[in-house]
C-alpha cells in the first residue's frame, strides 16, 4: 500500500512539528518553505534583506514570553543549561538542533513558495488536494492526500486606518518591520497597540528616543514576568494543580500578583471598563513599567485622528512633532493561497478546535498555529500537540466527532469570545487546550494511575509546571526520559547560570509561604469537590 503523501506549508515551528508527526504515523511529508532556511519568524533578517516585510520577524531584543519550563516540542526538552527565558538566537538554534536530531531538513524544499492550495476534481470521493508552487524553475503542481497549513497567524501585519493618516508627514510602519532602536535616536515616537510586541518595542525604543508614547484601543493588561523570590511568574501559575482548578482561579491569581507590584490606574495606563469587553492583549515586560515610571514611555488613549505633524487622541490631548508612528496591532490570519477553499459566508475561524475546517466534506486539511495563546504556555508546544492530533486522525488512530458536534463546539467557542472580548480572536488557554488534545489522542497522564504506579512522579506532576514532556509520558510515541524531565523541572528552570559558583538546589517551596498556603487551600478544594462528586 502506498504511503499517504502530506503537503506541509511552512517550515517554522509548526512545519517542523508537522514533519515529525507525519513521520511518526508513517506518512511521506513534503514541506514547502518560501525562504532559504527553517525557523519561520525566528530567523533574524535585516529589513532590507527580507522579501516579505509584511510578515512577522524577530527583533534584536526579543525573547520568549514564557519561561523555558514551557518552551519547546514535547519530545525534545529545552537544554537545562539555558537561562530561564530563551533569547531569539537560542530559539533558532533549538529549531535547528531539532531538525538535525530527527533529520527533518531532507523533507523541506527551500525557496519554494505556495501560490494556491485547492481541492482536486475528485475531492468529493478522495479528499485529495493540489498545491501549486513557485520556485526558481517556475510554477508546477503536486498532488497530496492531505495538507497541513503551518504558516500561522503572523503572515501579514495589520495596518489600521485613521482619519488624516494620509496627510501625516512622519514615518508610519508596522511592528513587523522593527529590528532595533538606533534609527529612533532622539526622535518622538508613538507605538500603537496593547499586546506583547507593543510593550517590547515601546520599551526598546524608549531607551534611545527623545520621547516614546504608547496608545491602546482596548486598554493594557500587564502581567509581571518575574514573580515571587525571582522565579518566573508562569512557573507557579502553570502548575498542574492550578490548571486543575477553574480558569477564574488563575485569573484571580494573576491579578493579585500584578497588583502587588503596581496598579494600572495609578500609572495612568488605560484599563478596560466594567462593561464586559476585556483587553485582548497583554504586556509581558517588567522593564515597561520602569520606563513608564521614569517618564520615558507616556501612555495615551486611543487615536481619534492624525494631523500633518502629530496625533489627536480620544480624550482631546495631542502630541505634535511626531517623527514616527509604529502600529503593533496584530496580523491578518487570512491566507490568500487558500481563499478558494472556503464556502461563501464562512470564516477561516470556523474550525473545530481551531484546526479542522468544519464546512469541508473531508478532514484532510488542517490549520496549525492559527491561534493566540493566553498568559501561560508556549505556542510551540501547542502546535506540536495539534500536529500529533492531526496525524493520528489521518492515520485512523483517532476519530473526529460528527459534523453537528463540531459545529456546536465552534459556535460555543465563538460565543464565549464575543462575550469576553467583543469579537472572535481565536485565543486558547494553552495548557487546558493541550490537555483536551492529549485526551483525544490518549497521551494525557492519569493522576490516579500514577499515584498507584509511581507516587513520587504523581506528586511532582501535580506540583510542577506542565512541561512539554508531560504529553510524552504515556500513549503513542512516548518519550523514554519523560519521567526524568518532569522530576527535574524545578531544578532546571534556572539551569546552570554562568554567575553561579556552586550548584544551588531549587525547589517549588522557594516560591514562598504565600504559595504554600495557596497549595494547601487549592488541594483542600480539590479533595472536597472530589468527595462531593463521588
C-alpha positions as semicolon CSV with decimal commas, in nm:
position;residue;x (nm);y (nm);z (nm)
1;X;0,000;0,000;0,000
2;X;0,132;0,346;-0,092
3;X;0,229;0,576;0,191
4;X;-0,002;0,874;0,235
5;X;0,157;1,189;0,096
6;X;0,115;1,503;0,308
7;X;0,186;1,857;0,191
8;X;0,309;2,098;0,457
9;X;0,311;2,474;0,402
10;X;0,586;2,643;0,604
11;X;0,897;2,521;0,788
12;X;0,874;2,719;1,109
13;X;0,797;2,559;1,444
14;X;0,461;2,427;1,322
15;X;0,606;2,293;1,000
16;X;0,885;2,108;1,179
17;X;0,637;1,956;1,424
18;X;0,417;1,856;1,129
19;X;0,702;1,676;0,952
20;X;0,790;1,487;1,270
21;X;0,426;1,392;1,341
22;X;0,378;1,266;0,984
23;X;0,691;1,051;1,006
24;X;0,567;0,902;1,335
25;X;0,245;0,792;1,163
26;X;0,418;0,651;0,856
27;X;0,334;0,929;0,608
28;X;0,557;1,090;0,347
29;X;0,579;1,462;0,430
30;X;0,680;1,732;0,181
31;X;0,727;2,080;0,335
32;X;0,742;2,399;0,129
33;X;0,939;2,692;0,272
34;X;0,947;3,017;0,078
35;X;1,276;3,136;0,235
36;X;1,621;2,980;0,238
37;X;1,617;2,836;0,592
38;X;1,394;2,678;0,853
39;X;1,273;2,854;1,167
40;X;0,994;3,078;1,037
41;X;0,957;3,407;1,222
42;X;1,254;3,324;1,446
43;X;1,503;3,376;1,165
44;X;1,655;3,723;1,205
45;X;1,682;3,922;0,884
46;X;1,759;4,288;0,842
47;X;1,453;4,460;0,697
48;X;1,648;4,545;0,382
49;X;1,721;4,176;0,328
50;X;1,371;4,031;0,351
51;X;1,129;3,978;0,064
52;X;0,831;3,970;0,300
53;X;0,826;4,284;0,518
54;X;0,457;4,230;0,593
55;X;0,533;3,906;0,782
56;X;0,636;3,896;1,147
57;X;1,006;3,867;1,224
58;X;1,223;3,875;1,532
59;X;1,377;4,196;1,659
60;X;1,708;4,226;1,842
61;X;1,571;4,238;2,197
62;X;1,317;3,958;2,154
63;X;1,298;3,668;2,400
64;X;1,032;3,410;2,473
65;X;0,728;3,539;2,660
66;X;0,717;3,243;2,894
67;X;0,993;3,066;3,080
68;X;1,180;2,771;2,936
69;X;0,981;2,532;3,157
70;X;0,703;2,555;2,899
71;X;0,917;2,604;2,591
72;X;0,969;2,357;2,311
73;X;0,848;2,040;2,147
74;X;0,711;1,755;2,354
75;X;0,987;1,513;2,250
76;X;1,285;1,749;2,263
77;X;1,339;1,905;2,609
78;X;1,491;2,250;2,627
79;X;1,862;2,228;2,730
80;X;1,883;2,257;3,108
81;X;2,188;2,483;3,096
82;X;1,990;2,761;2,926
83;X;1,872;3,065;3,117
84;X;1,508;3,085;3,240
85;X;1,398;3,288;2,936
86;X;1,512;3,196;2,586
87;X;1,664;3,453;2,352
88;X;1,583;3,470;1,980
89;X;1,926;3,328;1,898
90;X;1,872;3,027;2,122
91;X;1,522;2,973;1,980
92;X;1,656;2,942;1,628
93;X;1,939;2,719;1,749
94;X;1,681;2,497;1,919
95;X;1,481;2,454;1,595
96;X;1,797;2,376;1,400
97;X;1,903;2,116;1,658
98;X;1,555;1,963;1,650
99;X;1,568;1,931;1,271
100;X;1,916;1,780;1,291
101;X;1,828;1,523;1,557
102;X;1,527;1,389;1,368
103;X;1,672;1,451;1,020
104;X;1,381;1,673;0,915
105;X;1,556;1,904;0,664
106;X;1,554;1,638;0,394
107;X;1,176;1,677;0,374
108;X;1,186;2,057;0,324
109;X;1,200;2,231;-0,014
110;X;1,353;2,572;0,045
111;X;1,297;2,882;-0,170
112;X;0,966;2,732;-0,278
113;X;0,653;2,942;-0,235
114;X;0,299;2,805;-0,229
115;X;0,069;3,009;-0,451
116;X;-0,252;2,805;-0,430
117;X;-0,399;2,515;-0,236
118;X;-0,717;2,375;-0,390
119;X;-0,921;2,052;-0,393
120;X;-0,876;1,806;-0,677
121;X;-1,152;1,731;-0,927
122;X;-1,221;1,406;-0,744
123;X;-1,208;1,566;-0,397
124;X;-1,566;1,463;-0,315
125;X;-1,463;1,099;-0,322
126;X;-1,090;1,109;-0,238
127;X;-1,045;1,420;-0,021
128;X;-0,719;1,496;-0,202
129;X;-0,559;1,836;-0,271
130;X;-0,337;2,005;-0,525
131;X;-0,066;2,254;-0,428
132;X;0,060;2,499;-0,686
133;X;0,414;2,613;-0,608
134;X;0,664;2,862;-0,745
135;X;1,040;2,815;-0,734
136;X;1,342;2,900;-0,949
137;X;1,218;2,650;-1,203
138;X;0,885;2,828;-1,244
139;X;0,537;2,706;-1,150
140;X;0,428;2,348;-1,103
141;X;0,157;2,150;-0,924
142;X;0,172;1,846;-0,698
143;X;-0,091;1,608;-0,564
144;X;-0,133;1,530;-0,193
145;X;-0,360;1,308;0,013
146;X;-0,373;1,569;0,289
147;X;-0,237;1,916;0,368
148;X;-0,125;2,097;0,684
149;X;-0,107;2,476;0,658
150;X;0,158;2,581;0,911
151;X;0,212;2,948;0,825
152;X;0,043;3,062;1,147
153;X;-0,119;3,397;1,225
154;X;0,182;3,621;1,165
155;X;0,200;3,629;0,787
156;X;0,052;3,972;0,714
157;X;0,070;4,269;0,950
158;X;-0,244;4,469;1,017
159;X;-0,220;4,841;0,939
160;X;-0,528;5,028;1,072
161;X;-0,664;5,339;0,902
162;X;-0,745;5,661;1,090
163;X;-0,878;5,995;0,965
164;X;-0,595;6,219;0,847
165;X;-0,345;5,935;0,829
166;X;-0,263;6,014;0,465
167;X;-0,152;6,368;0,543
168;X;0,081;6,273;0,829
169;X;0,437;6,370;0,730
170;X;0,619;6,136;0,966
171;X;0,704;5,770;0,915
172;X;0,428;5,510;0,952
173;X;0,524;5,144;0,986
174;X;0,417;4,817;1,148
175;X;0,590;4,611;1,414
176;X;0,680;4,351;1,151
177;X;0,948;4,590;1,019
178;X;1,108;4,663;1,358
179;X;1,458;4,530;1,422
180;X;1,647;4,767;1,656
181;X;1,617;5,111;1,816
182;X;1,912;5,309;1,679
183;X;1,714;5,467;1,394
184;X;1,482;5,626;1,652
185;X;1,759;5,802;1,839
186;X;1,648;6,149;1,953
187;X;1,303;6,109;1,792
188;X;0,946;6,133;1,919
189;X;0,775;5,800;1,854
190;X;0,421;5,673;1,905
191;X;0,368;5,298;1,939
192;X;0,009;5,184;1,886
193;X;-0,106;4,858;2,044
194;X;-0,157;4,690;2,379
195;X;0,000;4,349;2,332
196;X;0,333;4,181;2,393
197;X;0,510;4,317;2,085
198;X;0,384;4,670;2,153
199;X;0,522;4,656;2,508
200;X;0,857;4,511;2,399
201;X;0,907;4,754;2,111
202;X;0,795;5,061;2,305
203;X;1,034;4,968;2,586
204;X;1,323;4,914;2,346
205;X;1,261;5,236;2,152
206;X;1,231;5,437;2,475
207;X;1,593;5,353;2,554
208;X;1,703;5,558;2,251
209;X;1,425;5,803;2,166
210;X;1,366;6,159;2,282
211;X;1,018;6,053;2,393
212;X;0,806;5,742;2,341
213;X;0,427;5,728;2,364
214;X;0,203;5,422;2,361
215;X;-0,163;5,423;2,264
216;X;-0,411;5,139;2,307
217;X;-0,766;5,091;2,185
218;X;-0,886;4,845;2,450
219;X;-0,651;4,917;2,738
220;X;-0,350;4,743;2,882
221;X;-0,334;4,411;3,060
222;X;0,006;4,395;3,229
223;X;0,145;4,077;3,377
224;X;0,480;4,067;3,559
225;X;0,742;3,834;3,413
226;X;0,931;3,788;3,739
227;X;0,727;3,651;4,028
228;X;0,791;3,592;4,400
229;X;1,151;3,536;4,505
230;X;1,272;3,592;4,150
231;X;1,101;3,290;3,997
232;X;0,944;3,319;3,652
233;X;0,583;3,417;3,709
234;X;0,444;3,132;3,499
235;X;0,628;2,864;3,696
236;X;0,364;2,893;3,969
237;X;0,055;2,960;3,760
238;X;0,146;2,682;3,517
239;X;0,149;2,409;3,780
240;X;-0,082;2,117;3,716
241;X;-0,256;2,185;4,049
242;X;-0,359;2,533;3,937
243;X;-0,468;2,405;3,596
244;X;-0,699;2,151;3,760
245;X;-0,895;2,436;3,916
246;X;-1,148;2,658;3,733
247;X;-0,991;2,911;3,493
248;X;-1,118;3,205;3,700
249;X;-0,889;3,099;3,986
250;X;-0,586;3,150;3,760
251;X;-0,720;3,490;3,651
252;X;-0,763;3,597;4,013
253;X;-0,408;3,490;4,098
254;X;-0,267;3,681;3,800
255;X;-0,449;3,999;3,905
256;X;-0,346;3,955;4,267
257;X;0,022;3,920;4,186
258;X;0,008;4,207;3,936
259;X;-0,149;4,441;4,189
260;X;0,129;4,363;4,436
261;X;0,373;4,543;4,205
262;X;0,158;4,814;4,051
263;X;-0,194;4,931;3,971
264;X;-0,263;5,038;3,615
265;X;-0,485;5,326;3,723
266;X;-0,207;5,474;3,937
267;X;0,033;5,472;3,643
268;X;-0,202;5,647;3,402
269;X;-0,249;5,333;3,197
270;X;-0,583;5,273;3,029
271;X;-0,767;4,974;3,165
272;X;-1,085;4,815;3,028
273;X;-1,413;4,930;3,181
274;X;-1,656;4,705;3,363
275;X;-1,878;4,690;3,051
276;X;-1,763;4,335;2,988
277;X;-1,524;4,377;2,693
278;X;-1,169;4,298;2,803
279;X;-0,828;4,370;2,662
280;X;-0,725;4,111;2,404
281;X;-0,352;4,155;2,462
282;X;-0,107;4,153;2,748
283;X;0,223;4,327;2,808
284;X;0,483;4,088;2,949
285;X;0,783;4,312;3,008
286;X;0,887;4,423;3,356
287;X;1,106;4,699;3,211
288;X;0,795;4,856;3,056
289;X;0,672;4,965;3,397
290;X;1,014;5,111;3,484
291;X;1,007;5,320;3,167
292;X;0,655;5,441;3,242
293;X;0,751;5,537;3,598
294;X;1,054;5,729;3,472
295;X;0,850;5,910;3,204
296;X;1,035;5,757;2,909
297;X;0,706;5,600;2,799
298;X;0,388;5,807;2,824
299;X;0,061;5,612;2,791
300;X;-0,213;5,766;2,577
301;X;-0,575;5,664;2,498
302;X;-0,693;5,555;2,156
303;X;-0,627;5,768;1,846
304;X;-0,904;5,999;1,720
305;X;-0,728;6,132;1,410
306;X;-0,393;6,234;1,263
307;X;-0,270;6,581;1,177
308;X;0,014;6,659;0,939
309;X;0,262;6,667;1,227
310;X;0,103;6,462;1,503
311;X;-0,196;6,283;1,655
312;X;-0,512;6,382;1,841
313;X;-0,635;6,126;2,095
314;X;-0,982;6,031;2,213
315;X;-0,956;6,245;2,529
316;X;-0,867;6,555;2,324
317;X;-0,498;6,551;2,412
318;X;-0,243;6,586;2,132
319;X;0,114;6,500;2,051
320;X;0,286;6,725;1,798
321;X;0,612;6,697;1,609
322;X;0,594;6,319;1,593
323;X;0,873;6,164;1,389
324;X;0,730;5,814;1,363
325;X;0,422;5,602;1,438
326;X;0,453;5,227;1,467
327;X;0,144;5,006;1,461
328;X;0,182;4,690;1,667
329;X;-0,180;4,597;1,606
330;X;-0,169;4,232;1,520
331;X;-0,187;4,035;1,199
332;X;-0,444;3,918;0,947
333;X;-0,498;3,544;0,965
334;X;-0,649;3,515;0,618
335;X;-0,445;3,305;0,377
336;X;-0,454;3,423;0,015
337;X;-0,341;3,092;-0,133
338;X;-0,623;2,905;0,043
339;X;-0,903;3,154;-0,029
340;X;-1,081;2,924;-0,275
341;X;-1,123;2,655;-0,012
342;X;-1,392;2,833;0,182
343;X;-1,758;2,836;0,101
344;X;-1,918;3,179;0,066
345;X;-2,039;3,310;0,401
346;X;-1,799;3,110;0,615
347;X;-1,491;3,224;0,802
348;X;-1,147;3,073;0,840
349;X;-1,220;3,084;1,215
350;X;-1,489;2,817;1,163
351;X;-1,254;2,535;1,255
352;X;-1,308;2,256;1,503
353;X;-1,063;2,316;1,789
354;X;-0,906;2,581;1,561
355;X;-0,764;2,307;1,338
356;X;-1,018;2,134;1,109
357;X;-1,246;2,347;0,884
358;X;-1,593;2,219;0,969
359;X;-1,753;2,313;0,636
360;X;-1,531;2,077;0,433
361;X;-1,656;1,729;0,346
362;X;-1,325;1,559;0,427
363;X;-1,095;1,628;0,723
364;X;-0,785;1,616;0,503
365;X;-0,696;1,983;0,552
366;X;-0,563;2,113;0,884
367;X;-0,454;2,454;1,012
368;X;-0,160;2,455;1,252
369;X;-0,073;2,757;1,466
370;X;-0,379;2,970;1,390
371;X;-0,445;3,079;1,747
372;X;-0,333;3,322;2,014
373;X;-0,211;3,195;2,350
374;X;-0,307;3,337;2,686
375;X;-0,053;3,404;2,962
376;X;0,070;3,052;3,036
377;X;0,220;2,805;2,790
378;X;0,423;2,801;2,470
379;X;0,269;2,817;2,120
380;X;0,545;2,580;2,004
381;X;0,414;2,304;2,231
382;X;0,055;2,376;2,128
383;X;0,148;2,340;1,760
384;X;0,330;2,016;1,838
385;X;0,015;1,877;2,000
386;X;-0,200;1,995;1,709
387;X;0,016;1,816;1,454
388;X;0,020;1,495;1,657
389;X;-0,358;1,502;1,676
390;X;-0,398;1,571;1,305
391;X;-0,156;1,294;1,204
392;X;-0,338;1,043;1,424
393;X;-0,675;1,146;1,280
394;X;-0,538;1,087;0,930
395;X;-0,387;0,753;1,028
396;X;-0,718;0,637;1,175
397;X;-0,588;0,615;1,531
398;X;-0,820;0,896;1,642
399;X;-1,172;0,986;1,529
400;X;-1,335;1,328;1,495
401;X;-1,685;1,395;1,631
402;X;-1,982;1,425;1,398
403;X;-2,022;1,749;1,199
404;X;-2,313;1,871;1,418
405;X;-2,099;1,818;1,729
406;X;-1,806;2,005;1,575
407;X;-2,033;2,292;1,467
408;X;-2,168;2,317;1,821
409;X;-1,814;2,330;1,958
410;X;-1,722;2,611;1,714
411;X;-2,032;2,812;1,799
412;X;-1,975;2,782;2,173
413;X;-1,614;2,895;2,144
414;X;-1,701;3,193;1,928
415;X;-1,991;3,291;2,153
416;X;-1,764;3,282;2,460
417;X;-1,502;3,501;2,288
418;X;-1,758;3,756;2,172
419;X;-1,891;3,779;2,526
420;X;-1,544;3,821;2,674
421;X;-1,366;4,033;2,412
422;X;-1,640;4,169;2,188
423;X;-1,510;3,973;1,889
424;X;-1,365;3,637;1,786
425;X;-0,987;3,631;1,838
426;X;-0,912;3,254;1,840
427;X;-0,732;3,264;2,176
428;X;-0,656;2,950;2,372
429;X;-0,564;2,869;2,728
430;X;-0,259;2,668;2,621
431;X;-0,241;2,407;2,896
432;X;-0,614;2,335;2,905
433;X;-0,624;2,327;2,526
434;X;-0,334;2,079;2,511
435;X;-0,496;1,868;2,783
436;X;-0,803;1,844;2,564
437;X;-0,597;1,725;2,266
438;X;-0,400;1,488;2,488
439;X;-0,726;1,329;2,599
440;X;-0,829;1,282;2,234
441;X;-0,507;1,103;2,138
442;X;-0,458;0,911;2,461
443;X;-0,147;1,079;2,599
444;X;-0,299;1,258;2,899
445;X;-0,138;1,105;3,210
446;X;-0,392;0,969;3,459
447;X;-0,307;1,104;3,803
448;X;-0,494;0,818;3,970
449;X;-0,284;0,561;3,782
450;X;0,037;0,749;3,857
451;X;-0,038;0,755;4,231
452;X;-0,062;0,376;4,220
453;X;0,235;0,304;3,992
454;X;0,472;0,593;4,070
455;X;0,366;0,810;4,368
456;X;0,679;1,026;4,354
457;X;0,615;1,116;3,991
458;X;0,245;1,176;4,060
459;X;0,324;1,431;4,331
460;X;0,577;1,604;4,106
461;X;0,330;1,616;3,816
462;X;0,073;1,791;4,038
463;X;0,314;2,034;4,199
464;X;0,526;2,121;3,894
465;X;0,474;2,329;3,581
466;X;0,312;2,138;3,294
467;X;0,631;2,090;3,093
468;X;0,603;1,968;2,729
469;X;0,737;1,623;2,819
470;X;0,418;1,568;3,023
471;X;0,248;1,478;2,695
472;X;0,508;1,212;2,613
473;X;0,478;1,027;2,942
474;X;0,213;0,782;2,819
475;X;0,043;0,692;2,493
476;X;0,174;0,657;2,139
477;X;0,531;0,767;2,068
478;X;0,610;0,816;2,436
479;X;0,947;0,962;2,538
480;X;1,165;0,727;2,741
481;X;1,318;1,001;2,958
482;X;0,994;1,199;3,005
483;X;0,984;1,094;3,371
484;X;1,334;1,228;3,436
485;X;1,249;1,558;3,265
486;X;0,942;1,604;3,485
487;X;1,126;1,516;3,806
488;X;1,399;1,771;3,725
489;X;1,159;2,052;3,630
490;X;1,219;2,283;3,925
491;X;1,597;2,244;3,933
492;X;1,617;2,303;3,557
493;X;1,423;2,630;3,548
494;X;1,732;2,833;3,630
495;X;1,969;2,585;3,471
496;X;2,342;2,634;3,508
497;X;2,351;3,011;3,530
498;X;2,700;3,142;3,443
499;X;2,731;3,351;3,760
500;X;2,653;3,063;3,993
501;X;2,975;2,944;4,158
502;X;2,810;2,644;4,316
503;X;2,519;2,416;4,248
504;X;2,206;2,555;4,413
505;X;1,918;2,320;4,473
506;X;1,595;2,482;4,354
507;X;1,257;2,353;4,465
508;X;0,897;2,461;4,439
509;X;0,900;2,565;4,806
510;X;1,129;2,855;4,718
511;X;0,818;3,027;4,587
512;X;0,738;3,128;4,944
513;X;0,489;3,069;5,222
514;X;0,213;3,251;5,034
515;X;0,228;2,990;4,764
516;X;0,233;2,712;5,021
517;X;-0,093;2,847;5,162
518;X;-0,240;2,853;4,812
519;X;-0,128;2,494;4,759
520;X;-0,299;2,379;5,076
521;X;-0,621;2,572;5,006
522;X;-0,648;2,454;4,647
523;X;-0,573;2,096;4,748
524;X;-0,848;2,112;5,009
525;X;-1,090;2,248;4,749
526;X;-0,994;1,971;4,507
527;X;-1,042;1,699;4,769
528;X;-1,374;1,848;4,879
529;X;-1,503;1,857;4,521
530;X;-1,383;1,502;4,460
531;X;-1,560;1,372;4,771
532;X;-1,877;1,561;4,678
533;X;-1,879;1,426;4,323
534;X;-1,804;1,076;4,446
